[in-house]
């Protein structure tokens, strides 16, 4: 935690100042004066430069540690994924074995499905046949009933005609008999 705070402090201080080591070095050399072909640099500037270099090294160290942790985390993730891959491959092999064993049961299942649909088809054909027979017999029965009704109607008409004719004949016979047997007047 302390390292993270230090890291964030160094990044913000460097960002706030907006200076790189090279810029600070050049500024320090520019501010120094030359004495007998030697550059004379103030101690404060050297200490400030030392502090900046030290801060930069600390920041680089924090970055390196952070990246090492990231690399370590990623390598652990890779190892975990490799183990997961091996487990998945083992599962795949197991599934292939089960599928090869299931082929015989699949053939059995296929035979069962085919025979089931054949039975359903036969039942449908039989029910269609019996329905056709029922409709045909029903139509024939209605036709016979209609014919019977017509026959009864014509028979009733015939009977009525014959009865009328019989009455007529009886009347004629009676009239004839009355003429024939009529007493003759005696004179």
Buried (B, 14 or more C-beta within 10 A) or exposed (E): EEEEEBBEEBEEEBEEEEEEEEEBBEEBEEEBEEEEEEEEBEEEBEEEBEEBEEBBEBBEEBEEEEEEEEEEEEEEEEEEEEEEEEEEEEEEEEEEEEEEEEEEEEEEEEEEEEEEEEEEEEEEEEEEEEEEEEEEEEEEEEEEEEEEEEEEEEEEEEEEEEEEEEEEEEEEEEEEEEEEEEEEEEE
